[in-house]
Amino acid sequence: MDIGLIVYLALWYLGNYYYNIYNKLSAKAAGGAEYAFTLAWLQLVVGSVYAIFLWAAPEARAKPNVRSSAPYLRRLESPS
């Protein structure tokens, strides 16, 4: 039994729970369900602009230090 995985899943569900509550409260504060599409559209636009900015200006953030993951991939391929 992988305790780390269980902890991560529990934390993910807890975070998702509070995220949904926050979204519900912000939707009510913004006018209720009648503006749901508008809020979703604005979130999409802001996220898209941010992603395009990071794509167009790669020096805007530090590059991650990626190591070779060959041993990890070999572990995934083994049936045990």
N, C-alpha and C positions, 0 to 999 in steps of 0.2 A: 504494500500500500504506500503510495507516494504522498506523504504528508504535505510537502511543498505544493504539489498540484492542488490538493484539497484546499489549502489555505488560499492560494491564488484564485481559485474558483469562487470560494466564499467571499473574498474581498471584491471580486468582480461583480458578483450578484449584489453585494451591499452597495457598491458604488453605483451600479445600474439602478437600484431602488431609489437612492437619493437623487440621482440624475433625473429620473422620471418625475419625482415629486417637484424638483426645481423647475423642470419644464412646464409642468401643470400650473404651478403658481405664477410663472412668468407669462404663460398664455392667458391666465385669468386677469393678470395685471394689465396686459396689453389689449384687452377687450374681449376675451373669451374665444370660443370656437370659430366665430365668424372671421377671425384673422389668422387662422391656423395655416392656410395656404400662403399668406403673405409672410408670416414668420419663417416658414420652411423655405420659401423662396429667398428671403434675405440671408438666411444661414447658408444656403447653397451659394449665393453670389459672393458673400464674404469669404467663405472657404475656397471658392474657385479663384478669386483674386489673389488670395494669400498663396495658394499652390502655384499659380502662374508666376507670381513674383519670385518665389523660391526657385522655380525652374529657370526663369530668365536671369536671375542673379544668384548663381550658386555660391558665390563668396559671402552671401548674407549670413550664413551660419557655418560653424566649423564642421569639417567632414568627419564622419565617424571613423574610428580605428577598427577596421574589419580584419579579423584574422582568418586564416584558412580553417575551414570547418570539416575537413576530410575525415578525421576520426569520428566526429559526431555523425556524419552521413553514413559511415560504415556501421555504426551502432544501429541506425535506423533501418538499414538493409537486412540486418541479421534477424532471423525468425525467433530467436530466443528472447 
